[in-house]
Each structure stands twice: as C-alpha cells, then as structure tokens.
Amino acid sequence: MNGSIAVLIPCYNEAVTIGKVVDDFRRELPGASIYVYDNNSSDDTAAIAREHGAIVRFEPRQGKGNVVRQMFRDIEADCYLMVDGDDTYPADAASSLCSPILEGKADMTVGDRLSNGTYAEENKRAFHGFGNNLVRFMIKWIYGYGFDDVMTGYRAFSRTFVKTFPVLSEGFQIETELSIHAVDRRWRILDVPIVYRDRPAGSESKLDTFSDGLKVIMMIGTLFKDYRPLKFFTLVALVLAIAGLLLGVPVIIGYFQTGLVPRLPTALLAVAFIFLCCLSLATGIILDSVAKSERREWELAVYRERQQ
C-alpha cells in the first residue's frame, strides 16, 4: 500500500485494552502513525499508550464527536483508519479497509460486524442490535442507501473526505453522522466484513443504550432537515394537511347540509392547520434552494482539496 496511513484511536478510560490495540495495529501497519487521543481519562490510558509507542494527544472537550473533530483537524495523511480502543475490532482487517482508500477505489470503507453474524454472537448488551437495525432502516428510508452496519466504529477514510467533513456531533452520534454525510454527498462507500469480538473482562462500554440512542435518532432528524429540507418539510406538510382535513371536512359537510357553521373553533383550527401546511411547503422550497447552493460550494471545496 503506497501512501501514508494514520490510525486514529479516540480513548476514554481504556487502560485495560489500549496497549494491546496499539501493538496489534503497529504489527499490521508497521509504517503507519498511531494516534491516541485521550479524552479526560481517569486511568492510565495515556501513559500506557505512550509506552507502547503511540503518539498521544489530549482532547479536553468530552465526547467522541469532539475527539474526532480535533483528530481530523490536526492530522495529515493519505488514509485515515479510525478504530475504538476497546479491542473489539480485529487489527488484521486494517489492510482490507485501507487498501481501497489508497488505491482510489473508495472514499470511506466500513468495518461491517453484522453480515457474518459475529456481532450478534459476541455482543451481550441488550437493544444494541435493535438500535443498529433501526438506524439502518431510517437511513435506508430517507436516503435510499442500505448500510450493512451503520454504527460500527471501525472505518477508513480518504484525505479529501476527512478534510471536507464538517463534524457537528459531540458524542457517539459521530458514526451516524459520518454515514449520512457519506451517503448524502455521494462518496464511494465500501462495506468490509470483519470479525467482531466483545470487550474483554474488566473493560466497560461508555455507550448508554437509551440516552445515546435518543441522541442518534435526533441527529438523524437534524441531518434529514439540513440535507433534505424539501422532503422533510413536505412530510411535515402532509401531516398538517391530514390533520386539517380531518378537522375541516366534517365542518364543510355540515355547512352544505345546514348552511351553518356550528363548530366555529374547529373550523378555525382546521384553517390554521392548512395554513401551516402551506407555510411548511414554502419553507421546504426555500431551504432546498439554500441546501443546493451549499452543496455547490461544498463540491468546489472538494475540488480545491484534491488539488492540494
């Protein structure tokens, strides 16, 4: 593989596993630079990583999204391989993820834990599989692209992808944001099946299934509104129109039968819903023009980045 590779390992209290993770990736990618970003760990994560030869830096803003944002800003490479420091992802799959990037065949490769069934066998945390499937379904429904595994933390990116990616999330929503951005901007995506293993004894997950899951769903809604405003506000307008018709049709029928409008408050409420429906459609049309203009600017930024 020709080209520089940076292994990015965001860490928070991973003293149990970080030494092995650094050693494994140094063995598989001997020419790569391995960066460990310590996110306010209260254990010896940073010291252990440094002892094993990693380049250690500190990110004081708590949250995985904040760490990834700083990594993408700081580090220069031809290929960026991002992996968690919990020793759940196999280092021997690193070349399979990096090769398509360095060969110019993909802009983002995704370590797929689900296709071969290893995640279902190894993962002991309730509802994680359900949450992953829910996010996959939502992205498929909104954007028309079906990821094999959307929540995986094992990915590789091209330099242009990294340097033109605006990180918005602060926490574990970063994987969802990366996936949606790649689909919406039509980057070349390649799923690479990997063998997943659960955390070793003594290592604890920092992911809260329900609170972080809710943040992920909110992130999907936010990006849906920002990236596809016409579709988003058309759906809102449809809901408002249905509500307005359900309230207004009986009033209209009663008027034609009796010549009277006995339920004036209901009639006014129905008119308000229809007005909001039209306002939502107008908002979607305006924001769609703004989004298309922003997309053109982003495309030009990609061209400029490629020329550097």
KEMAR-832715 format. One record per residue (C-alpha): x, y, z; residue number from 1; residue in one letter. Coordinates in steps of 0.2 Angstrom, whole numbers, plus 5000, padded with zeros to 4 digits. Example, Ala and Ser with C-alpha at 12.3 -4.5 7.8 and 13.67 -1.06 7.14 Angstrom:
BEGIN
5062 | 4978 | 5039 | 1 | A
5068 | 4995 | 5036 | 2 | S
END
This chain:
BEGIN
5000 | 5000 | 5000 | 1 | M
5008 | 5016 | 4994 | 2 | N
5003 | 5032 | 5005 | 3 | G
5004 | 5037 | 5022 | 4 | S
4992 | 5030 | 5035 | 5 | I
4986 | 5037 | 5051 | 6 | A
4977 | 5026 | 5064 | 7 | V
4966 | 5036 | 5075 | 8 | L
4961 | 5029 | 5092 | 9 | I
4949 | 5040 | 5102 | 10 | P
4950 | 5034 | 5120 | 11 | C
4942 | 5037 | 5137 | 12 | Y
4947 | 5025 | 5151 | 13 | N
4954 | 5011 | 5140 | 14 | E
4969 | 5006 | 5151 | 15 | A
4964 | 4988 | 5150 | 16 | V
4965 | 4986 | 5132 | 17 | T
4974 | 5001 | 5124 | 18 | I
4992 | 4993 | 5125 | 19 | G
4986 | 4978 | 5115 | 20 | K
4977 | 4988 | 5102 | 21 | V
4992 | 4999 | 5099 | 22 | V
5003 | 4984 | 5097 | 23 | D
4991 | 4975 | 5086 | 24 | D
4990 | 4989 | 5074 | 25 | F
5008 | 4993 | 5074 | 26 | R
5011 | 4975 | 5069 | 27 | R
4998 | 4975 | 5055 | 28 | E
5003 | 4993 | 5049 | 29 | L
5021 | 4995 | 5053 | 30 | P
5023 | 5011 | 5043 | 31 | G
5008 | 5019 | 5050 | 32 | A
5007 | 5033 | 5063 | 33 | S
4996 | 5028 | 5078 | 34 | I
4987 | 5042 | 5087 | 35 | Y
4979 | 5040 | 5103 | 36 | V
4968 | 5055 | 5109 | 37 | Y
4964 | 5054 | 5127 | 38 | D
4948 | 5061 | 5131 | 39 | N
4950 | 5066 | 5150 | 40 | N
4953 | 5048 | 5156 | 41 | S
4955 | 5045 | 5174 | 42 | S
4965 | 5029 | 5172 | 43 | D
4982 | 5026 | 5164 | 44 | D
4976 | 5026 | 5146 | 45 | T
4988 | 5039 | 5140 | 46 | A
5003 | 5033 | 5149 | 47 | A
5001 | 5015 | 5143 | 48 | I
4998 | 5021 | 5125 | 49 | A
5014 | 5031 | 5126 | 50 | R
5024 | 5017 | 5132 | 51 | E
5018 | 5006 | 5118 | 52 | H
5024 | 5019 | 5105 | 53 | G
5008 | 5028 | 5101 | 54 | A
5008 | 5047 | 5098 | 55 | I
4997 | 5053 | 5112 | 56 | V
4987 | 5069 | 5112 | 57 | R
4974 | 5076 | 5124 | 58 | F
4956 | 5082 | 5120 | 59 | E
4948 | 5091 | 5135 | 60 | P
4931 | 5093 | 5127 | 61 | R
4921 | 5077 | 5132 | 62 | Q
4913 | 5066 | 5119 | 63 | G
4919 | 5055 | 5104 | 64 | K
4912 | 5068 | 5091 | 65 | G
4923 | 5081 | 5099 | 66 | N
4938 | 5070 | 5098 | 67 | V
4936 | 5065 | 5080 | 68 | V
4933 | 5083 | 5075 | 69 | R
4951 | 5088 | 5083 | 70 | Q
4959 | 5072 | 5075 | 71 | M
4953 | 5077 | 5058 | 72 | F
4959 | 5095 | 5060 | 73 | R
4976 | 5090 | 5067 | 74 | D
4982 | 5075 | 5057 | 75 | I
4988 | 5074 | 5039 | 76 | E
4988 | 5058 | 5030 | 77 | A
4983 | 5049 | 5014 | 78 | D
4972 | 5037 | 5023 | 79 | C
4964 | 5038 | 5040 | 80 | Y
4959 | 5022 | 5049 | 81 | L
4948 | 5025 | 5064 | 82 | M
4946 | 5012 | 5077 | 83 | V
4940 | 5011 | 5095 | 84 | D
4952 | 5007 | 5109 | 85 | G
4942 | 4993 | 5117 | 86 | D
4950 | 4979 | 5107 | 87 | D
4934 | 4973 | 5099 | 88 | T
4939 | 4976 | 5081 | 89 | Y
4952 | 4965 | 5073 | 90 | P
4969 | 4973 | 5068 | 91 | A
4971 | 4960 | 5054 | 92 | D
4957 | 4968 | 5044 | 93 | A
4966 | 4985 | 5043 | 94 | A
4974 | 4982 | 5026 | 95 | S
4957 | 4977 | 5019 | 96 | S
4950 | 4993 | 5025 | 97 | L
4964 | 5004 | 5020 | 98 | C
4969 | 4997 | 5003 | 99 | S
4953 | 5003 | 4994 | 100 | P
4956 | 5020 | 5000 | 101 | I
4974 | 5021 | 4995 | 102 | L
4970 | 5013 | 4978 | 103 | E
4957 | 5026 | 4975 | 104 | G
4943 | 5014 | 4974 | 105 | K
4933 | 5021 | 4989 | 106 | A
4932 | 5036 | 5000 | 107 | D
4925 | 5028 | 5015 | 108 | M
4926 | 5009 | 5020 | 109 | T
4915 | 5002 | 5034 | 110 | V
4920 | 4988 | 5045 | 111 | G
4904 | 4978 | 5044 | 112 | D
4901 | 4967 | 5060 | 113 | R
4884 | 4961 | 5056 | 114 | L
4884 | 4952 | 5039 | 115 | S
4894 | 4937 | 5046 | 116 | N
4884 | 4936 | 5062 | 117 | G
4899 | 4939 | 5074 | 118 | T
4891 | 4955 | 5082 | 119 | Y
4875 | 4945 | 5086 | 120 | A
4885 | 4931 | 5094 | 121 | E
4898 | 4942 | 5104 | 122 | E
4888 | 4957 | 5109 | 123 | N
4880 | 4955 | 5126 | 124 | K
4872 | 4972 | 5128 | 125 | R
4853 | 4972 | 5126 | 126 | A
4845 | 4983 | 5112 | 127 | F
4861 | 4987 | 5104 | 128 | H
4857 | 4976 | 5089 | 129 | G
4839 | 4983 | 5088 | 130 | F
4846 | 5001 | 5088 | 131 | G
4858 | 4997 | 5074 | 132 | N
4844 | 4990 | 5064 | 133 | N
4833 | 5005 | 5067 | 134 | L
4846 | 5017 | 5062 | 135 | V
4850 | 5007 | 5046 | 136 | R
4831 | 5007 | 5042 | 137 | F
4829 | 5026 | 5044 | 138 | M
4844 | 5029 | 5033 | 139 | I
4838 | 5017 | 5020 | 140 | K
4821 | 5025 | 5021 | 141 | W
4827 | 5043 | 5020 | 142 | I
4842 | 5042 | 5008 | 143 | Y
4839 | 5026 | 4999 | 144 | G
4856 | 5018 | 5004 | 145 | Y
4857 | 5002 | 5014 | 146 | G
4872 | 5000 | 5026 | 147 | F
4877 | 4983 | 5032 | 148 | D
4882 | 4991 | 5048 | 149 | D
4880 | 5009 | 5052 | 150 | V
4885 | 5010 | 5070 | 151 | M
4902 | 5002 | 5068 | 152 | T
4917 | 5012 | 5075 | 153 | G
4930 | 5004 | 5063 | 154 | Y
4931 | 5014 | 5047 | 155 | R
4944 | 5021 | 5035 | 156 | A
4943 | 5037 | 5025 | 157 | F
4952 | 5047 | 5011 | 158 | S
4961 | 5063 | 5015 | 159 | R
4948 | 5073 | 5004 | 160 | T
4933 | 5065 | 5014 | 161 | F
4941 | 5070 | 5031 | 162 | V
4946 | 5087 | 5026 | 163 | K
4929 | 5092 | 5019 | 164 | T
4919 | 5084 | 5033 | 165 | F
4910 | 5096 | 5045 | 166 | P
4909 | 5087 | 5061 | 167 | V
4893 | 5093 | 5070 | 168 | L
4890 | 5080 | 5084 | 169 | S
4899 | 5079 | 5101 | 170 | E
4896 | 5061 | 5106 | 171 | G
4893 | 5044 | 5100 | 172 | F
4882 | 5051 | 5086 | 173 | Q
4898 | 5053 | 5076 | 174 | I
4896 | 5036 | 5067 | 175 | E
4879 | 5040 | 5061 | 176 | T
4884 | 5057 | 5055 | 177 | E
4899 | 5050 | 5045 | 178 | L
4887 | 5038 | 5037 | 179 | S
4874 | 5050 | 5032 | 180 | I
4886 | 5063 | 5026 | 181 | H
4894 | 5049 | 5015 | 182 | A
4878 | 5044 | 5008 | 183 | V
4871 | 5062 | 5005 | 184 | D
4887 | 5068 | 4997 | 185 | R
4888 | 5053 | 4986 | 186 | R
4905 | 5047 | 4992 | 187 | W
4911 | 5030 | 4987 | 188 | R
4907 | 5018 | 5001 | 189 | I
4913 | 5000 | 5003 | 190 | L
4907 | 4988 | 5016 | 191 | D
4921 | 4976 | 5023 | 192 | V
4915 | 4962 | 5033 | 193 | P
4925 | 4960 | 5049 | 194 | I
4925 | 4948 | 5064 | 195 | V
4919 | 4956 | 5080 | 196 | Y
4923 | 4951 | 5097 | 197 | R
4916 | 4958 | 5114 | 198 | D
4925 | 4968 | 5126 | 199 | R
4937 | 4958 | 5137 | 200 | P
4935 | 4956 | 5156 | 201 | A
4937 | 4972 | 5165 | 202 | G
4933 | 4984 | 5151 | 203 | S
4917 | 4993 | 5151 | 204 | E
4907 | 5001 | 5137 | 205 | S
4904 | 5020 | 5139 | 206 | K
4889 | 5020 | 5127 | 207 | L
4872 | 5022 | 5136 | 208 | D
4859 | 5012 | 5125 | 209 | T
4844 | 5023 | 5128 | 210 | F
4851 | 5041 | 5131 | 211 | S
4864 | 5039 | 5117 | 212 | D
4852 | 5030 | 5106 | 213 | G
4840 | 5045 | 5108 | 214 | L
4854 | 5057 | 5103 | 215 | K
4857 | 5047 | 5087 | 216 | V
4839 | 5047 | 5082 | 217 | I
4839 | 5066 | 5085 | 218 | M
4855 | 5068 | 5074 | 219 | M
4846 | 5058 | 5060 | 220 | I
4832 | 5070 | 5061 | 221 | G
4843 | 5086 | 5061 | 222 | T
4853 | 5080 | 5046 | 223 | L
4837 | 5075 | 5037 | 224 | F
4831 | 5093 | 5039 | 225 | K
4848 | 5100 | 5034 | 226 | D
4852 | 5089 | 5020 | 227 | Y
4835 | 5085 | 5013 | 228 | R
4824 | 5100 | 5018 | 229 | P
4811 | 5099 | 5004 | 230 | L
4807 | 5080 | 5008 | 231 | K
4807 | 5084 | 5027 | 232 | F
4795 | 5099 | 5026 | 233 | F
4784 | 5090 | 5013 | 234 | T
4782 | 5076 | 5026 | 235 | L
4778 | 5089 | 5039 | 236 | V
4766 | 5097 | 5027 | 237 | A
4757 | 5081 | 5024 | 238 | L
4754 | 5078 | 5042 | 239 | V
4747 | 5095 | 5044 | 240 | L
4736 | 5093 | 5029 | 241 | A
4729 | 5077 | 5036 | 242 | I
4725 | 5085 | 5052 | 243 | A
4717 | 5100 | 5044 | 244 | G
4706 | 5089 | 5033 | 245 | L
4701 | 5078 | 5047 | 246 | L
4695 | 5093 | 5057 | 247 | L
4688 | 5103 | 5042 | 248 | G
4679 | 5090 | 5031 | 249 | V
4665 | 5087 | 5044 | 250 | P
4663 | 5106 | 5046 | 251 | V
4662 | 5108 | 5027 | 252 | I
4649 | 5094 | 5026 | 253 | I
4639 | 5101 | 5040 | 254 | G
4639 | 5118 | 5031 | 255 | Y
4632 | 5111 | 5014 | 256 | F
4619 | 5101 | 5024 | 257 | Q
4613 | 5115 | 5035 | 258 | T
4620 | 5131 | 5028 | 259 | G
4628 | 5134 | 5046 | 260 | L
4645 | 5133 | 5054 | 261 | V
4640 | 5127 | 5072 | 262 | P
4658 | 5122 | 5076 | 263 | R
4667 | 5138 | 5073 | 264 | L
4683 | 5135 | 5084 | 265 | P
4685 | 5118 | 5074 | 266 | T
4684 | 5127 | 5058 | 267 | A
4697 | 5140 | 5063 | 268 | L
4708 | 5126 | 5069 | 269 | L
4707 | 5117 | 5053 | 270 | A
4711 | 5133 | 5043 | 271 | V
4726 | 5135 | 5054 | 272 | A
4732 | 5118 | 5050 | 273 | F
4730 | 5121 | 5032 | 274 | I
4739 | 5137 | 5033 | 275 | F
4754 | 5129 | 5042 | 276 | L
4754 | 5116 | 5029 | 277 | C
4757 | 5129 | 5015 | 278 | C
4770 | 5138 | 5026 | 279 | L
4779 | 5121 | 5029 | 280 | S
4779 | 5118 | 5010 | 281 | L
4786 | 5136 | 5007 | 282 | A
4799 | 5133 | 5020 | 283 | T
4805 | 5117 | 5012 | 284 | G
4806 | 5125 | 4994 | 285 | I
4816 | 5140 | 5001 | 286 | I
4828 | 5129 | 5011 | 287 | L
4830 | 5117 | 4997 | 288 | D
4837 | 5131 | 4986 | 289 | S
4849 | 5135 | 5001 | 290 | V
4854 | 5117 | 5003 | 291 | A
4858 | 5116 | 4984 | 292 | K
4868 | 5132 | 4985 | 293 | S
4878 | 5125 | 5000 | 294 | E
4881 | 5108 | 4990 | 295 | R
4888 | 5118 | 4976 | 296 | R
4900 | 5127 | 4987 | 297 | E
4905 | 5110 | 4996 | 298 | W
4908 | 5102 | 4979 | 299 | E
4920 | 5116 | 4974 | 300 | L
4929 | 5114 | 4991 | 301 | A
4931 | 5096 | 4987 | 302 | V
4940 | 5100 | 4971 | 303 | Y
4951 | 5113 | 4979 | 304 | R
4956 | 5100 | 4992 | 305 | E
4960 | 5087 | 4979 | 306 | R
4972 | 5099 | 4970 | 307 | Q
4982 | 5102 | 4986 | 308 | Q
END
